[in-house]
Amino acid sequence: MFKVLVMDGISDMGIQMLYDADDVAVEKKNGLSEDELVAIIGEYDALLVRSQTKVTDRIMSASSKLKVVGRAGVGVDNIDLEAATKRGIVVINAPDGNTIATCELTFAMMMAVARSIPQAYKKTVSGEWDRKTFVGVELRNKVLGVVGMGRIGSEVAKRAKVFGMDVIGYDPFLTEDRAEKIGVKLGSVEDICRNADFITVHTPLTNETRHMIARPQFEIMRKGVRIINCARGGIIDEKALVEAIAEGIVAGAAFDVYEQEPPTSDHPFLNNPKIIVTPHLGASTIEAQENVAIDVSEEVLHILRDEPFKNAVNIPPVPASVMHKLQPYFNLGDKIGLFLGQIVDGAVQEIVINFSGELMDVDISPLTRYIVKGIFTNKLEGVNIINAMHFAKTRGINITVQKSSASKSFTNLVSVTVKTQKEEKTVAGTLLTGYGERIVQLDQYPVDIPPEGNLLLISHNDKPGIVGKVGTLLGTNDVNIATMQVGRKVIGGSAVMILTTDKPASQDVMEQLAKLPDLTNVKQLTI
């Protein structure tokens, strides 16, 4: 018999399959301290939690039986993933269970902000019969901009079409073919800001998406636009939104999430009559709570019975002999992916990975996952080495893996090419004895870069004085250069400059760099 400990008031209906299993005994406990869990965890093969219980290294190390920790929800911030991986404990979550709940809340918010329903309710119950103030707008024939076309964004777009709305969708991995299949027009964030009557965001919160809708975006929006955020606080600049409402650009907004949760009592959203607020209710439906419990229960059974499973968020077991050879390359693969994911423009259509040298006789599938995960890290929420290939498959991205014995001048070489509808980018890296991971090729340019920290990637024309102008501008703005590398093929042709800096360059500095003569492209990376 497998023993499963269920914490945090997880729905009994959601874990019914565990109760029904002949080979499982279920025990439910709530409110246990870390010490109390440490004292009993050794009895159990599986632990199911929501967000209240912190599953620490100390708890997991107290058990030699624990095979799986299941999180009935999406986020796993309360679980020490590194400790679980180290101890061979699989951590699973339920990423799909709240899709419909969040989608429907988004639509509820959209209709509420279109018709000022909470504001009208408040006035009516206070004794005022005010019909003139609350003249709203219809959704039919309006343009909806969906920023982030993953599971939730796609479901929102599907429902918007039924309401007679025209939908513009943006996602870094949305191709024209997929957009056409789901009936939306593929556009950029700028396209959405310029043309949408309603805008809803459904992206993860990353360095790339933080304040992706801010003052510059509000300035190009249609007057009377309405904004909805049921995704993550921080995607929309809250201060800039309040200013846009005051200036008459934004007619109304509805937010379920905030940059700080809960928001402070003096938060400007809480007393603004044009902003509807709710306390992070995206997944708060009976069905969603049951669905995530059902999903995680099913996966727990698969793992306990040594059957195939999905939705793991940490490293699967790898044979010791393979791990010995691949372990040094995991960081390199991840960093090559991170590098490429931040420099490539357009929706990814194909990834070509070439391994050469001493990796010829090894199963490199675990390393492939690290590379693909790195490419997606700053663009998709919850991506990891287990689900990275699934993310690629569901988005129609073709992955080709090649091996060759020749590795140019290196004992080993990992070369990755990403193709989009706009361009093709290649980054190659290696491990150098005594130096660790190095990027040794960027497109056609030979380089030698340690992939870490804050990087500035500058494409430019190879002319005298370019390096000096860049250095002077950065120095004037108190951005210290740690290292610099220039790659070129011919004198006077195109070239690339890569700098590592002690701190990130501000948006203002990036704009100043972009205006320098003979600089053709400027990008900032964080590795």
Wavefront OBJ file of the C-alpha trace (Angstrom):
o trace
v 0.000 0.000 0.000
v 1.156 3.493 -0.852
v 0.477 6.124 1.811
v -0.500 9.619 0.631
v -0.619 12.643 2.927
v -3.031 15.379 1.795
v -2.643 18.880 3.244
v -4.187 22.341 3.000
v -7.847 21.376 2.668
v -7.605 19.976 -0.847
v -11.044 19.050 -2.219
v -12.215 15.522 -1.284
v -14.029 15.289 -4.619
v -10.791 16.178 -6.400
v -8.847 13.346 -4.752
v -11.631 10.751 -4.982
v -9.537 8.598 -7.313
v -6.949 8.272 -4.529
v -9.648 7.122 -2.102
v -10.902 4.642 -4.715
v -7.469 3.165 -5.492
v -6.943 -0.297 -3.997
v -3.227 0.281 -3.503
v -3.427 3.728 -1.810
v -4.203 4.812 1.740
v -5.052 8.510 2.133
v -4.648 10.608 5.261
v -5.703 14.272 5.493
v -4.113 16.736 7.888
v -4.119 20.531 8.017
v -2.086 23.244 9.676
v 0.988 21.157 10.507
v 4.206 22.984 11.360
v 7.514 22.070 9.745
v 8.538 20.187 12.906
v 5.288 18.222 12.892
v 5.692 17.317 9.227
v 9.303 16.277 9.756
v 8.157 13.936 12.514
v 5.664 12.031 10.340
v 6.714 12.435 6.679
v 8.793 9.250 6.782
v 5.570 7.218 6.712
v 4.385 8.558 3.360
v 5.129 7.865 -0.303
v 3.416 11.031 -1.586
v 2.578 14.503 -0.276
v -0.157 16.720 -1.758
v -0.281 20.430 -0.894
v -1.700 23.711 -2.047
v 0.105 26.980 -1.277
v -0.085 27.037 2.529
v 2.396 24.244 3.314
v 6.065 24.998 2.742
v 7.781 21.813 1.561
v 11.370 22.408 2.644
v 14.618 20.516 2.240
v 14.390 19.561 5.918
v 10.974 17.967 5.411
v 12.038 16.004 2.349
v 15.305 14.874 3.889
v 13.344 13.353 6.777
v 11.868 10.700 4.470
v 13.471 7.854 2.574
v 10.092 6.809 1.085
v 8.822 10.071 -0.418
v 8.559 9.712 -4.195
v 6.401 12.657 -5.220
v 5.205 16.039 -4.023
v 2.047 17.221 -5.785
v 0.974 20.871 -5.899
v -2.768 21.274 -6.502
v -2.293 24.436 -8.554
v 0.222 26.077 -10.846
v 2.849 27.819 -8.715
v 5.452 25.759 -6.861
v 7.176 28.582 -4.985
v 6.396 26.827 -1.700
v 8.356 23.708 -2.708
v 12.159 23.493 -2.639
v 12.658 22.174 -6.180
v 16.434 21.885 -5.928
v 16.169 19.798 -2.775
v 13.500 17.592 -4.354
v 15.592 17.041 -7.461
v 18.662 16.248 -5.412
v 16.715 13.604 -3.486
v 15.053 12.103 -6.548
v 11.578 13.341 -5.558
v 9.329 14.249 -8.472
v 7.433 17.523 -8.090
v 4.256 17.877 -10.148
v 1.687 20.625 -10.555
v -1.632 21.144 -12.342
v -1.086 23.853 -14.987
v -4.352 23.344 -16.888
v -6.907 23.107 -14.094
v -7.627 26.827 -13.740
v -7.615 27.742 -17.446
v -11.384 28.095 -17.839
v -11.826 29.756 -14.435
v -9.347 32.516 -15.291
v -10.719 32.854 -18.815
v -14.280 33.293 -17.543
v -13.184 35.801 -14.886
v -11.495 37.779 -17.657
v -14.750 37.888 -19.591
v -16.708 38.800 -16.477
v -14.309 41.684 -15.885
v -14.533 42.741 -19.518
v -18.319 42.941 -19.392
v -18.267 44.599 -15.987
v -15.930 47.336 -17.192
v -17.920 47.749 -20.424
v -21.160 48.350 -18.496
v -19.845 49.726 -15.151
v -21.758 47.006 -13.304
v -20.109 47.296 -9.848
v -20.407 51.085 -9.895
v -24.072 50.935 -10.918
v -24.782 48.329 -8.234
v -23.182 50.467 -5.552
v -25.297 53.502 -6.462
v -28.504 51.521 -6.762
v -28.244 49.853 -3.351
v -27.448 53.224 -1.809
v -30.880 54.467 -2.931
v -29.969 56.346 -6.140
v -31.728 55.531 -9.421
v -29.106 56.786 -11.873
v -29.446 55.526 -15.434
v -27.708 58.388 -17.237
v -24.276 58.000 -15.635
v -23.852 54.372 -16.630
v -24.117 54.362 -20.390
v -21.796 51.565 -21.461
v -20.496 50.042 -24.674
v -21.215 46.756 -26.446
v -18.566 44.109 -27.096
v -19.971 43.328 -30.542
v -17.897 44.788 -33.402
v -15.202 45.942 -30.985
v -11.517 45.018 -31.303
v -10.055 42.918 -28.511
v -6.291 42.798 -28.120
v -5.018 39.661 -26.370
v -1.432 39.938 -25.164
v -0.311 36.365 -24.552
v -1.921 33.576 -26.563
v -1.230 30.575 -24.354
v -3.936 28.361 -22.850
v -5.927 31.161 -21.181
v -5.420 33.790 -23.861
v -6.547 31.362 -26.566
v -9.710 30.509 -24.617
v -10.478 34.217 -24.185
v -9.999 34.789 -27.909
v -12.338 31.886 -28.716
v -15.137 33.373 -26.584
v -14.557 36.878 -27.918
v -15.179 35.620 -31.455
v -18.570 34.272 -30.326
v -19.400 37.734 -28.950
v -18.761 39.196 -32.400
v -15.436 40.807 -31.523
v -12.442 41.121 -33.835
v -9.364 39.745 -32.092
v -5.733 40.771 -32.466
v -3.381 38.333 -30.735
v 0.238 38.753 -29.721
v 2.543 36.071 -28.395
v 6.291 35.610 -29.003
v 5.522 32.054 -30.133
v 2.356 32.717 -32.109
v 2.849 32.012 -35.819
v 0.611 33.224 -38.633
v -0.570 29.669 -39.324
v -1.667 29.073 -35.723
v -3.269 32.533 -35.507
v -5.288 31.770 -38.623
v -6.410 28.412 -37.217
v -7.784 29.979 -34.037
v -9.356 32.886 -35.926
v -7.284 35.817 -34.715
v -5.193 38.402 -36.473
v -1.500 38.167 -35.607
v -0.134 41.492 -34.384
v 2.477 43.143 -32.206
v 1.928 44.811 -28.846
v 2.068 48.123 -30.703
v -0.616 46.938 -33.147
v -2.840 46.029 -30.210
v -2.271 49.345 -28.436
v -3.061 51.356 -31.556
v -6.179 49.441 -32.632
v -7.851 47.705 -29.695
v -10.991 48.855 -27.880
v -10.330 46.322 -25.118
v -6.937 44.940 -24.070
v -6.409 41.882 -21.862
v -3.039 40.447 -20.826
v -2.236 36.758 -20.300
v 1.553 36.513 -20.108
v 3.866 35.434 -17.304
v 5.658 38.164 -15.372
v 9.286 38.151 -16.552
v 11.966 40.758 -17.141
v 10.621 41.101 -20.680
v 6.964 41.468 -19.725
v 7.278 43.688 -16.636
v 5.615 47.018 -17.497
v 5.271 45.917 -21.124
v 2.229 48.198 -21.150
v 3.403 51.511 -19.716
v 3.420 55.195 -20.576
v 4.677 54.824 -24.183
v 1.998 52.236 -24.922
v -0.817 54.270 -23.333
v 0.178 57.281 -25.444
v -0.624 55.465 -28.703
v -3.892 53.851 -27.568
v -7.329 54.731 -28.854
v -9.186 57.140 -26.601
v -11.743 55.159 -24.610
v -9.822 51.883 -24.474
v -10.567 49.505 -21.582
v -7.876 47.385 -19.872
v -8.204 44.011 -18.098
v -5.510 42.178 -16.118
v -6.293 38.778 -14.595
v -2.771 37.430 -15.221
v 0.055 38.847 -13.111
v 0.555 42.145 -11.330
v 3.326 44.195 -12.894
v 2.660 43.447 -16.554
v 0.827 46.781 -16.712
v 2.419 49.843 -15.121
v -0.143 50.746 -12.453
v 0.982 54.364 -12.068
v 0.893 54.931 -15.830
v -2.592 53.405 -16.001
v -3.956 55.790 -13.356
v -2.459 58.714 -15.295
v -3.964 57.445 -18.571
v -7.408 57.252 -16.935
v -7.053 60.803 -15.596
v -6.111 62.018 -19.081
v -9.139 60.354 -20.689
v -7.118 57.819 -22.698
v -8.418 54.820 -20.766
v -12.161 54.726 -20.099
v -11.977 51.996 -17.494
v -9.951 49.090 -16.144
v -10.541 45.841 -14.259
v -7.754 44.230 -12.232
v -7.617 40.956 -10.317
v -3.846 41.102 -9.699
v -1.454 43.766 -8.445
v 2.235 44.583 -8.256
v 1.991 44.160 -4.488
v -0.559 41.774 -3.009
v -2.591 42.584 -1.135
v -2.440 46.220 -2.265
v -1.938 48.835 0.439
v -4.965 50.727 1.735
v -3.859 53.873 -0.102
v -3.388 52.134 -3.448
v -4.793 54.458 -6.164
v -6.873 51.657 -7.681
v -8.984 51.282 -4.546
v -10.631 54.693 -4.702
v -10.749 55.221 -8.460
v -14.360 55.002 -9.723
v -13.193 53.840 -13.147
v -11.225 50.823 -11.912
v -12.862 47.548 -10.875
v -10.825 45.481 -8.407
v -11.069 41.892 -7.127
v -8.750 39.986 -4.734
v -6.905 37.585 -7.084
v -9.871 35.325 -7.805
v -8.627 33.861 -11.104
v -8.609 30.229 -9.930
v -11.279 30.607 -7.247
v -14.056 28.414 -8.549
v -15.322 25.119 -7.177
v -14.584 23.479 -10.510
v -11.035 24.826 -10.738
v -10.181 23.685 -7.229
v -11.549 20.238 -8.029
v -9.844 20.115 -11.418
v -6.375 20.862 -10.074
v -6.857 18.242 -7.369
v -8.028 15.685 -9.957
v -5.080 16.439 -12.247
v -2.478 16.153 -9.506
v -4.095 13.002 -8.050
v -3.945 11.277 -11.416
v -0.266 12.127 -11.816
v 0.548 10.951 -8.281
v -0.988 7.562 -9.059
v 1.062 7.271 -12.249
v 4.287 8.057 -10.400
v 3.609 5.705 -7.496
v 2.836 2.909 -9.955
v 5.897 3.637 -12.123
v 3.718 4.623 -15.075
v 4.409 7.453 -17.564
v 3.531 10.882 -16.183
v 3.508 14.544 -17.192
v 3.490 17.981 -15.528
v 6.687 17.326 -13.575
v 8.491 20.557 -12.784
v 11.913 19.206 -11.865
v 14.538 16.926 -13.333
v 13.583 13.332 -14.120
v 15.986 10.552 -13.117
v 18.955 10.173 -15.491
v 21.248 7.105 -15.470
v 24.430 7.810 -13.524
v 26.688 7.061 -16.493
v 24.827 9.543 -18.697
v 24.582 12.125 -15.926
v 28.356 11.985 -15.413
v 28.987 13.102 -19.001
v 26.076 15.521 -19.387
v 26.100 17.318 -16.030
v 28.853 19.812 -17.010
v 26.881 20.766 -20.132
v 23.507 21.496 -18.507
v 24.439 25.050 -17.522
v 25.989 25.687 -20.928
v 22.866 24.489 -22.750
v 20.582 26.555 -20.538
v 22.686 29.690 -21.062
v 22.875 29.240 -24.830
v 19.079 28.972 -24.823
v 18.700 32.038 -22.581
v 21.029 33.981 -24.879
v 19.119 33.032 -28.031
v 15.700 33.530 -26.472
v 16.541 37.154 -25.721
v 18.101 38.111 -29.070
v 15.752 36.491 -31.562
v 12.789 38.443 -32.978
v 9.533 36.905 -34.100
v 7.613 33.728 -33.333
v 9.912 30.704 -33.133
v 9.222 28.169 -35.894
v 12.224 25.838 -35.743
v 15.111 24.993 -33.420
v 18.146 23.147 -34.801
v 20.627 21.779 -32.268
v 23.997 20.300 -33.238
v 26.183 18.385 -30.783
v 29.707 17.507 -31.749
v 32.864 16.098 -30.212
v 32.713 13.996 -27.075
v 28.890 14.109 -26.928
v 28.598 11.824 -29.958
v 28.037 8.601 -28.010
v 25.691 9.952 -25.294
v 21.890 10.207 -25.096
v 21.680 13.993 -25.237
v 17.881 14.301 -24.775
v 18.223 15.714 -21.208
v 20.628 18.378 -22.517
v 18.245 19.184 -25.370
v 15.555 19.948 -22.807
v 17.846 22.427 -21.053
v 18.471 24.273 -24.323
v 14.791 24.442 -25.291
v 13.852 25.465 -21.744
v 16.407 28.304 -21.901
v 14.969 29.604 -25.186
v 11.463 29.740 -23.666
v 12.381 30.952 -20.161
v 11.728 34.673 -20.613
v 8.673 34.198 -22.791
v 6.580 31.466 -21.172
v 5.395 30.939 -17.621
v 6.235 27.737 -15.778
v 8.530 26.316 -18.454
v 11.081 23.789 -17.193
v 13.199 20.942 -18.490
v 10.309 18.502 -18.194
v 7.630 20.456 -20.050
v 9.799 22.439 -22.482
v 9.373 19.895 -25.290
v 5.624 19.838 -24.677
v 5.493 23.636 -24.959
v 7.338 23.389 -28.279
v 5.064 20.647 -29.622
v 1.823 22.436 -28.721
v 3.073 25.556 -30.508
v 4.053 23.682 -33.655
v 7.784 24.337 -33.223
v 9.965 21.805 -35.013
v 13.073 20.665 -33.116
v 15.890 18.983 -35.020
v 18.822 17.405 -33.186
v 22.000 16.543 -35.074
v 25.331 14.999 -34.119
v 28.684 15.241 -35.839
v 32.134 14.009 -34.929
v 33.866 17.185 -36.122
v 33.845 20.095 -33.687
v 36.108 22.565 -35.478
v 38.813 23.590 -33.016
v 36.968 22.432 -29.901
v 36.840 19.174 -27.991
v 33.104 19.726 -27.692
v 30.689 22.165 -29.255
v 26.976 22.846 -28.822
v 25.500 24.903 -31.663
v 21.888 26.101 -31.655
v 19.997 27.841 -34.458
v 16.578 29.407 -33.936
v 14.472 30.214 -36.986
v 11.503 32.579 -36.902
v 9.317 34.091 -39.589
v 11.589 37.149 -39.401
v 15.149 35.884 -39.022
v 17.588 33.122 -38.145
v 20.057 33.314 -35.250
v 22.854 30.935 -34.281
v 24.798 30.706 -31.030
v 27.501 28.114 -30.316
v 29.156 27.387 -26.996
v 31.726 25.107 -25.447
v 33.356 24.185 -22.166
v 36.955 25.362 -21.782
v 39.102 23.724 -19.120
v 39.792 26.244 -16.411
v 37.352 28.796 -17.862
v 33.975 27.032 -17.842
v 31.141 27.928 -20.217
v 31.950 30.145 -23.205
v 29.968 31.451 -26.151
v 32.329 31.072 -29.117
v 30.100 31.941 -32.068
v 27.302 34.436 -32.680
v 25.863 34.027 -36.172
v 28.848 34.323 -38.503
v 31.043 36.080 -35.944
v 33.688 34.295 -33.837
v 33.542 35.557 -30.230
v 34.680 34.526 -26.759
v 32.138 35.438 -24.080
v 31.375 34.082 -20.606
v 27.535 33.805 -20.699
v 26.663 35.399 -17.401
v 25.495 38.652 -15.832
v 24.345 41.753 -17.721
v 25.179 41.779 -21.419
v 24.788 44.401 -24.124
v 24.656 43.068 -27.672
v 25.304 45.783 -30.252
v 25.244 45.244 -34.019
v 27.078 48.014 -35.868
v 29.046 49.050 -38.917
v 32.771 48.470 -38.489
v 34.028 52.059 -38.412
v 36.688 53.817 -36.313
v 35.361 55.448 -33.137
v 32.259 53.256 -32.623
v 33.693 51.511 -29.582
v 34.743 54.840 -28.070
v 31.308 56.390 -28.542
v 29.611 53.443 -26.860
v 32.088 53.459 -23.969
v 31.737 57.195 -23.465
v 27.941 57.056 -23.447
v 27.889 54.236 -20.914
v 30.496 55.903 -18.717
v 28.577 59.182 -18.761
v 25.533 57.274 -17.501
v 27.487 55.463 -14.753
v 27.333 52.054 -16.448
v 30.695 50.373 -15.893
v 31.981 47.986 -18.579
v 33.463 44.778 -17.169
v 34.474 43.127 -20.468
v 34.132 43.856 -24.162
v 34.319 41.636 -27.221
v 34.104 42.635 -30.898
v 33.485 40.180 -33.704
v 33.748 40.871 -37.420
v 34.382 39.007 -40.663
v 35.898 41.758 -42.818
v 37.276 45.232 -42.171
v 34.637 47.892 -42.681
v 31.733 45.444 -42.864
v 29.097 44.538 -40.326
v 30.280 43.715 -36.815
v 28.984 42.791 -33.407
v 30.026 44.180 -30.026
v 29.255 42.352 -26.793
v 29.810 44.031 -23.446
v 29.303 42.800 -19.910
v 28.353 45.539 -17.460
v 28.287 45.781 -13.684
v 24.616 46.742 -13.727
v 21.824 46.762 -16.315
v 21.538 49.806 -18.551
v 18.360 51.806 -17.983
v 15.727 52.201 -20.678
v 16.924 55.773 -21.214
v 20.497 54.580 -21.791
v 19.261 51.928 -24.242
v 17.389 54.602 -26.184
v 20.505 56.795 -26.283
v 22.580 53.875 -27.575
v 20.037 53.139 -30.296
v 20.410 56.706 -31.584
v 24.193 56.521 -32.012
v 25.293 56.639 -35.683
v 26.184 53.299 -37.333
v 24.569 51.216 -34.594
v 22.020 48.963 -36.290
v 20.622 47.058 -33.304
v 20.992 47.210 -29.525
v 19.749 44.543 -27.111
v 20.189 43.945 -23.402
v 20.419 40.418 -22.029
v 20.439 38.975 -18.532
v 21.983 35.534 -18.128
l 1 2 3 4 5 6 7 8 9 10 11 12 13 14 15 16 17 18 19 20 21 22 23 24 25 26 27 28 29 30 31 32 33 34 35 36 37 38 39 40 41 42 43 44 45 46 47 48 49 50 51 52 53 54 55 56 57 58 59 60 61 62 63 64 65 66 67 68 69 70 71 72 73 74 75 76 77 78 79 80 81 82 83 84 85 86 87 88 89 90 91 92 93 94 95 96 97 98 99 100 101 102 103 104 105 106 107 108 109 110 111 112 113 114 115 116 117 118 119 120 121 122 123 124 125 126 127 128 129 130 131 132 133 134 135 136 137 138 139 140 141 142 143 144 145 146 147 148 149 150 151 152 153 154 155 156 157 158 159 160 161 162 163 164 165 166 167 168 169 170 171 172 173 174 175 176 177 178 179 180 181 182 183 184 185 186 187 188 189 190 191 192 193 194 195 196 197 198 199 200 201 202 203 204 205 206 207 208 209 210 211 212 213 214 215 216 217 218 219 220 221 222 223 224 225 226 227 228 229 230 231 232 233 234 235 236 237 238 239 240 241 242 243 244 245 246 247 248 249 250 251 252 253 254 255 256 257 258 259 260 261 262 263 264 265 266 267 268 269 270 271 272 273 274 275 276 277 278 279 280 281 282 283 284 285 286 287 288 289 290 291 292 293 294 295 296 297 298 299 300 301 302 303 304 305 306 307 308 309 310 311 312 313 314 315 316 317 318 319 320 321 322 323 324 325 326 327 328 329 330 331 332 333 334 335 336 337 338 339 340 341 342 343 344 345 346 347 348 349 350 351 352 353 354 355 356 357 358 359 360 361 362 363 364 365 366 367 368 369 370 371 372 373 374 375 376 377 378 379 380 381 382 383 384 385 386 387 388 389 390 391 392 393 394 395 396 397 398 399 400 401 402 403 404 405 406 407 408 409 410 411 412 413 414 415 416 417 418 419 420 421 422 423 424 425 426 427 428 429 430 431 432 433 434 435 436 437 438 439 440 441 442 443 444 445 446 447 448 449 450 451 452 453 454 455 456 457 458 459 460 461 462 463 464 465 466 467 468 469 470 471 472 473 474 475 476 477 478 479 480 481 482 483 484 485 486 487 488 489 490 491 492 493 494 495 496 497 498 499 500 501 502 503 504 505 506 507 508 509 510 511 512 513 514 515 516 517 518 519 520 521 522 523 524 525 526 527
